[in-house]
Amino acid sequence: MVRLPLTPAEVARGQRLGALLRRARGGRSMLDVALDARVSPETLRKIESGRVATPAFPTIAAIADVLGLSLDAVWAEINRPEHGADLTAPLATHASG
């Protein structure tokens, strides 16, 4: 399966996710958090650095649980409007058919 390149919005969302997880981790070691979440430290490092901009939902759910973050808070943070975004522009919709 060919993976399509990420859009700039997806890259920015991944960077916001990584920043949120780093802040929430605080002084805890990356190794401890990764092991508690049952993900590899390398996976957590890539997510926190933004290299994995679209991680799997179960991975984020596990990390958020270990860090005491609600998924609602994670979703709100990563989907906040970007600075200078046109909030009056219509949202894109998918045509059914």
Residue pairs with C-beta under 8 A, 6 or more apart in sequence:
6 14
6 53
6 54
9 82
10 53
10 54
11 50
11 53
12 82
13 53
13 78
13 79
14 47
14 50
14 52
14 53
14 54
15 50
15 53
16 77
16 78
16 80
17 47
17 50
17 53
17 55
17 60
17 74
17 77
17 78
18 47
18 48
18 49
18 50
20 69
20 74
20 77
20 78
21 44
21 47
21 48
21 63
21 67
22 48
24 67
24 68
24 69
25 33
25 48
25 67
30 41
30 44
30 45
30 48
31 41
33 44
33 63
33 66
33 67
34 40
34 41
34 43
34 44
35 41
36 66
37 44
37 59
37 62
37 63
37 65
37 66
38 62
39 59
39 62
39 63
43 52
43 55
43 59
44 63
46 52
47 55
47 59
47 60
47 63
60 71
60 74
61 71
64 70
64 71
64 74
81 87
